[in-house]
Amino acid sequence: MSKHVSIKDIAQIANVSHSTVSRALRNSPLVNPATSELIHRVATERGYRPSWIGRSLVMRETRTIGCVVTSISDPFVGPVIRGVEEVANERDYAVFLANSNADPAREMEVVRSFQERRVDGILVAASRVGALYIPQLAELEVPLVLINNQHPGEYVYSVTIENPPAARAVMEHLLSLGHRRIAYIGDATGERSDQERRAGYEGALREAGIASNPGFVVYGDSHPEGGRAAMRALLALPLRPTAVFCYNDLTALGAYAELQERGISVPGEISITGFDDLFFTPYLQPPLTTVRQPMQEMGRRAMTLLLELLAQGSSGPENVERNLKMNGELVIRKSTAPPKGD
């Protein structure tokens, strides 16, 4: 049939009210058996197909996913959500989006609100939930997957990047250019990802036989202003670094601003690298050398993982990888060059 048959159509044919049809299609005992049989026969003959909302009342499924993000203005979030929605659309799921404003307590509050609204599953992108909250996540009655989570925990499922080898790739690039005074600007709020990237930084120095300089490790907050303040601290050192590995691209953006204001050239005097490959990195002057995270694919994989958990239902999470790790890719641009002679 070309026209979709509605409950209103069935009510007219069976000469009953809309509410009676709705109750009968839900197999309610409040409907007379003979009337219920008539309504079901008409629905079958006319090719009636229940909407996903109607199905949810019977199946206890809403075919909705709640997705918590740090901020919709975060340039990391957009590609991730695009990947989530691609898979959701393919599988006929709707995605509800909410901000956590990078506040772990707010993040938990949003997650609980999604649970109360009976979403089928929950995704948390760029999660900052602390170790104290993670056991609480494990107690939720809906499957939950963290994307690019920044805190350790064995209680939840996650999709993240392989940070240590990506950080080593950055360092190997800088070392190959001849840099020996390399600084690291970390993220004070990103426990796991910062630890892993710093471990890659320090491991590469050790392998190169370069002594670690405590003054060359400073911290921002993963935002441009934090990167700018951290770069000021590095520039105040008696012997400045010739290269700076930034925790992420937003940190590098702040570092650029501080150097530009002081008339210090990149990479002529200081080479800069980032991490993420956000949309603006090719347009900086000079374009930023960085690690490309497969953000859209991370979103796709996280949504696919969540659907696998949903499909298993009460049978338990068998044959589902708990912590899925993806590879980053070093993208070399013009913000890195050999160090200028002292």
BALOLUM-343099 format. One record per residue (C-alpha): x, y, z; residue in three letters. Coordinates in steps of 0.05 Angstrom, whole numbers, plus 5000, padded with zeros to 4 digits. Layout:
// residues N
XYZALA/...
END
This chain:
// residues 342
500050005000MET/502550704985SER/499251025045LYS/501650865116HIS/495850615158VAL/494950975224SER/491250815289ILE/486151335267LYS/484750935203ASP/483850285242ILE/479150635291ALA/474750875234GLN/474350195201ILE/473049825266ALA/468250375290ASN/471750445357VAL/475751005392SER/483051155381HIS/484550965453SER/481150285445THR/485550135384VAL/491750355421SER/490049915481ARG/488249315437ALA/494849365399LEU/498449345466ARG/494348725483ASN/491149075542SER/486148635582PRO/481649245587LEU/479249135516VAL/473648645501ASN/476748015470PRO/472148035409ALA/473748775397THR/481148645406SER/480848075355GLU/477248535305LEU/482349085314ILE/488248605304HIS/484948315242ARG/483849005211VAL/490949215228ALA/493748595195THR/489348655133GLU/491049395124ARG/498549295134GLY/499049705197TYR/506149785223ARG/507050065294PRO/511550665303SER/517950585343TRP/514550965400ILE/508950475402GLY/513849895398ARG/517650185457SER/511550125502LEU/511149385488VAL/518449205480MET/520949675534ARG/525749965483GLU/525950695464THR/531050635408ARG/534351245436THR/541551355458ILE/543651895507GLY/550352225491CYS/553952665541VAL/559253145514VAL/563853635550THR/561254205507SER/557954255439ILE/563054815424SER/568954335435ASP/571754215365PRO/573553505385PHE/566253335397VAL/563353495328GLY/566752945288PRO/565552435344VAL/558052575345ILE/557852545269ARG/560651835273GLY/555651655328VAL/549751915288GLU/552051555224GLU/551450875258VAL/545151085297ALA/541651285233ASN/543650635199GLU/540550245257ARG/534350695266ASP/536450995333TYR/535651715356ALA/541152075394VAL/539752565450PHE/545453045466LEU/547153395532ALA/552953815558ASN/556953655620SER/561154295618ASN/567253865634ALA/564653785706ASP/565053065731PRO/559153155780ALA/554953475725ARG/556952905679GLU/554252395728MET/547952805737GLU/546652805662VAL/548052065657VAL/543051925713ARG/537852365679SER/538651965615PHE/537751335655GLN/531251605685GLU/528751775616ARG/529651045597ARG/534551125540VAL/537050445515ASP/544450625524GLY/549051205541ILE/555451475508LEU/559951975543VAL/564752345497ALA/571452625522ALA/569452385591SER/572452725652ARG/569052285704VAL/573752175763GLY/575751505792ALA/570651595848LEU/564951625798TYR/566851035754ILE/564350485801PRO/557650855801GLN/557450825726LEU/558250065730ALA/551950025771GLU/547450345719LEU/542049915689GLU/543650125618VAL/549949995577PRO/555050565577LEU/561050695533VAL/566251245545LEU/569551575485ILE/576651845495ASN/575851765570ASN/581152105611GLN/580851725677HIS/582651005692PRO/577350485708GLY/575849755697GLU/568349815705TYR/566150105640VAL/567050025565TYR/571050525526SER/573950725458VAL/580451105463THR/586751265424ILE/593450905435GLU/596751505469ASN/603851245485PRO/605851055414PRO/602751685386ALA/606652105436ALA/613051725418ARG/611851875344ALA/611652615361VAL/618052565401MET/621752145349GLU/620052685298HIS/622853245341LEU/628952845360LEU/630252675287SER/630353425272LEU/635953505323GLY/632053775383HIS/634753595452ARG/631254125495ARG/624053895487ILE/618654115535ALA/611753815548TYR/605454215564ILE/600553725596GLY/593353755619ASP/592353775695ALA/585153515687THR/586452945639GLY/589052395685GLU/589651795640ARG/590952125573SER/595952605603ASP/599652055639GLN/600151645576GLU/602452215532ARG/607552435584ARG/609951715589ALA/611151715514GLY/614852375520TYR/619352145577GLU/620551455547GLY/623051755482ALA/627852215520LEU/630651625559ARG/631751215496GLU/635351805465ALA/639851865526GLY/637252555544ILE/636452715618ALA/629452935638SER/628953665658ASN/623353775710PRO/622654495689GLY/620854275619PHE/614353945643VAL/608854465656VAL/601354415659TYR/595454765627GLY/588054575626ASP/587354335553SER/584655025533HIS/588255595497PRO/588956045559GLU/592155465597GLY/596955345540GLY/598756075538ARG/600256095613ALA/604455455608ALA/608455755551MET/609856375593ARG/612755925646ALA/617255575596LEU/619656245567LEU/621556475637ALA/626655915644LEU/634156105640PRO/635055615583LEU/628855575539ARG/626654945503PRO/627554915428THR/621254495418ALA/614654415456VAL/610053805453PHE/603054045472CYS/597853585502TYR/592753785450ASN/591554275393ASP/587754775437LEU/593854805483THR/598254925422ALA/593555485400LEU/594855845465GLY/602355725459ALA/602256025389TYR/598756645416ALA/603956755471GLU/609756665423LEU/606757125371GLN/605557675422GLU/612857635442ARG/615457625371GLY/618256925377ILE/617856555311SER/615055855301VAL/618855435282PRO/624855895273GLY/626055955347GLU/621355445378ILE/617954845345SER/610954685367ILE/606854035362THR/599653885382GLY/595153285388PHE/588153145357ASP/588653485288ASP/582653935299LEU/579654285240PHE/583654935249PHE/590654625251THR/592154675176PRO/590155405178TYR/594755645233LEU/600856035213GLN/604955615207PRO/600454995200PRO/601054555261LEU/604753895265THR/600053445306THR/597352745318VAL/590952595280ARG/585752245322GLN/580551855281PRO/575052235316MET/569252055270GLN/571251325268GLU/571851335344MET/564551555346GLY/562551005298ARG/566250475337ARG/563350705404ALA/556250685377MET/557450005346THR/560249755413LEU/554150015449LEU/549449665401LEU/553249015412GLU/552149085486LEU/544749225475LEU/544048615430ALA/546848155483GLN/541848405535GLY/541547995598SER/546147455570SER/552047875591GLY/557848225555PRO/560947615522GLU/566047695467ASN/565748455472VAL/572348815478GLU/572049255540ARG/577349775522ASN/577949875447LEU/584350245427LYS/585350605361MET/591750865328ASN/593551585318GLY/597351865258GLU/602952375260LEU/601452945211VAL/607753345198ILE/606754065177ARG/610854705181LYS/610854845256SER/616954395267THR/623954485240ALA/631154365262PRO/633254785322PRO/636955435311LYS/644155425337GLY/645255715407ASP/
END
